[in-house]
Amino acid sequence: MASNKRVKISRSPKLQMVFANGLAWLMISFVLLTTHTALSHASDPEDSKSEQRVKLKAKHWSYVPLPPRIEIPPLSTGKLQQVARNPIDAFVASKLPMDSLEMPPAVDREILARRASWMLTGRSPDAEQVQRVVQSRDENAYENYVDSLLASSQFGERVATNWLALSSQADTHGFQSDRSRDVWSYRDWVVSAINQDLPYDQFITWQLAGDLLPVPFDEQRLASAFLGLHRQNEAGDLLDEEDRMGFMTDRVNTLGTAIMGLALHCSRGHDDKHDSRTQNESFRSCDVLDHIDENALTSSPMDSVLGPPIRLLDKAQKQQVETLEKAIESVRQAYDDEVKKLEKSASVENWYGSLQEWPQPEDRWLSAEFTFDQPMTEQAKQFVNRVQAESPGRYEGTIKWQKDGKHFAVLLDGDNALFFPKSGVFSRTQEFTISFGLKVPKFFDRAVVLHRSKSWTDSGLRGYQLLIEDGHFHFDLVHFWPTSAIRIRCKAPVPLNHWMQIALVYSGNNLAEDTHIYIDGKRAPVEIIRNSLRKDILDEQVDVPLSMGARNRDRGLAGGLVDDLQIYDSALTAIEIAGLATDEPWVTWSELTAAQQAIWREHFAQRMDPQCKYHIESFQHYFRALNEIVQKSREMMVVNLALLNEGETMPKNRLELARWLMNDHHPLTARVAANQIWQQLFGSGLVFTADDFGVVGQPPIHPELLDYLARELIRSGWSRKAIFRLIATSQAFMSENSLQ
């Protein structure tokens, strides 16, 4: 067998220059520099430099296209012909010294069986199975034994261990809190794909662009979790763009290490003088792995094909979910049809004409009420709950009260929060309304107004919150931020130095469009930022109170004033909220605008019309049943093509990248994969620097054999099991010094 002694090459200054200006970047940037961003920089001077590098036609070994056919060396002596078992041995023999044209003899069958088991499955073999191999008179006994190892489930686990290390798979998020995350389903997919001998070209394509394939099925989408295995920062104040760039960089690095055998990260902070990649090119290369919807913005929680994470359901659960989703859509359509009938009916107008005053919320819906008019004693540090006296509010430290017009309110300092431990406990299937008085003294780029959640490091912001960000109100309901959440943002800035009656309304139907912010009795125009709440906002394992004015490791509403907090176990209608806050005079139906009539019609449908009320109750029944299944299900974060602006051409960057990487004559992919297989079976690869096939990496100890294995991998239909078998049944693997 070929010696494991490292082969040194001489690198003269002239040769270094050729390498530095060679095809190194051409092969990497073929796709990366032909994406839409690259095309938009066609006049960039860097493109001219790339063209100059192409013209130099330098021939670093790993960037030379894979030959279409590899000649197998002839065996020069009869002894070699008797020992050699397959073409691998012919390549090994071609490197033997001329004065010693003998290959080492094979070890005995017992040692060989144990060796094969350890290398192919990572486990000690079954003693009875080994004895059958030793005692068998079948000349193919060892080959059959290898086939049984390749067919075992342990084979996939052994190979997957190496792949998962290359793909940066981990069961925690990383960074400060390093909380657990469920990625075992991706791991199980990798094991299953290897055991089924999924062709390597599909194995890579699914992971890079499974979501871009025509009508992708669950396994293809699940495979794309490969691009989301990087560390994920849960910091609440992290800039989205900073996060996105970090993710793209990690993806490029993993692509380079796992598939291309290149250290692509070297040019991120500076020009890479060795492999001739510039810093500008490095950042431009991120574009090919951009266009991923990091935050899973979807139009509907029922729309399971639009974004991560993917639900991991068995066949029966999928059938139940499908049935419930159809029932929900049917009920929604029936409700909409009934509302349309009301538009042509005089029933709403007649009912309106019979009213003497604004409709009020029913008393039974009010679950908590706190007034801050009278300060409690310093010893008690409590706020009276007028609805449930046994569930008072409280505060810690020292707070101040301030008389402001007709309000006697609490003055917030941004650090000490007001707590209401037993109030405002809601799940995503429960409708609710929270109303309170608020005065904001100045512009805030970020301030916590109200929340029922722990800080981001503890639970990914699970719960709900009202924030001021960049001077605008944001109302969020969160299972895990930002990938499973609803967020709406007021279009108008927060009114300053003005007492407002704020009402937060969630309709319990998991839709951002039915989640509202009211200011002084009027529904505020909002834009939907997130609409992907997939699981519950209630964390039953973490008991956190409803709080106002501050949050641990966050910025509070310093100088703000709050008064009169009410909590309703119902999504109050716009009419009911207006009735609590408005001083507007009563007008006739004909004096109402079309928009105002629509609001009254909405109220009538929800509170008065029996058929509409029946559909609402039906929806709640089906949605809660669906939530029961979804809440218990496991999920896996996968990637999804980013939603594009209307009129934009759908880019196929990742899919094009995958197809380019799996091209038969691609210089790197098959070589890297073949080297990884050799490394698993022999402890080191034909290229010692398995993750760096670049200029500074080591050259292969047997380039012809490496190219033969790479070409054979492609010829076999990208069957890795075929290459494992080819190597494991060679005299080179079976010889007594093969692992030395």
Sequence and secondary structure as in RCSB ss.txt:
>XXXX:A:sequence
MASNKRVKISRSPKLQMVFANGLAWLMISFVLLTTHTALSHASDPEDSKSEQRVKLKAKHWSYVPLPPRIEIPPL
STGKLQQVARNPIDAFVASKLPMDSLEMPPAVDREILARRASWMLTGRSPDAEQVQRVVQSRDENAYENYVDSLL
ASSQFGERVATNWLALSSQADTHGFQSDRSRDVWSYRDWVVSAINQDLPYDQFITWQLAGDLLPVPFDEQRLASA
FLGLHRQNEAGDLLDEEDRMGFMTDRVNTLGTAIMGLALHCSRGHDDKHDSRTQNESFRSCDVLDHIDENALTSS
PMDSVLGPPIRLLDKAQKQQVETLEKAIESVRQAYDDEVKKLEKSASVENWYGSLQEWPQPEDRWLSAEFTFDQP
MTEQAKQFVNRVQAESPGRYEGTIKWQKDGKHFAVLLDGDNALFFPKSGVFSRTQEFTISFGLKVPKFFDRAVVL
HRSKSWTDSGLRGYQLLIEDGHFHFDLVHFWPTSAIRIRCKAPVPLNHWMQIALVYSGNNLAEDTHIYIDGKRAP
VEIIRNSLRKDILDEQVDVPLSMGARNRDRGLAGGLVDDLQIYDSALTAIEIAGLATDEPWVTWSELTAAQQAIW
REHFAQRMDPQCKYHIESFQHYFRALNEIVQKSREMMVVNLALLNEGETMPKNRLELARWLMNDHHPLTARVAAN
QIWQQLFGSGLVFTADDFGVVGQPPIHPELLDYLARELIRSGWSRKAIFRLIATSQAFMSENSLQ
>XXXX:A:secstr
            HHHHHHHHTSTHHHHHHHHHTTSHHHHHTTT HHHHHHHHHHHH    GGGS   S       
 SHHHHHH  SHHHHHHHTTS TT      B  HHHHHHHHHHHHHSS   HHHHHHHHH   TTHHHHHHHHHH
HSHHHHHHHHHHHHHHTT  SB  TTT  B   HHHHHHHHHHHHTT  HHHHHHHHHHGGGSSS  HHHHHHGG
GGG S     TT  HHHHHHHHHHHHHHHHIIIII   GGGGSSS BTTTTB HHHHHHHGGGG  B TT   S 
TT TTSSS EEE  HHHHHHHHHHHHHHHHHHHHHHHHHHHHHH SHHHHHHHH SS     GGGEEEEE  SS 
  TTT EE BSS TTS EEE S  EEEEETTEEEEE  SSS EEETTS    TTS EEEEEEEE  S  SEEEEE
EEE  HHHHTT EEEEEEETTEEEEEEEEETTTEEEEEEESS    SS EEEEEEE SSS GGGEEEEETTEE  
EEEEEE   S S  TTS   EEES  TTS B TT EEEEEEEESS   HHHHHHHH       GGGS HHHHHHH
HHHHHHHT HHHHHHHHHHHHHHHHHHHHHHHSEEE    B    TT     HHHHHHHHHT TT SSHHHHHHH
HHHHHHHSS SSSSTT  STTS   SSHHHHHHHHHHHHHTTS HHHHHHHHHTSHHHHBTTTT 
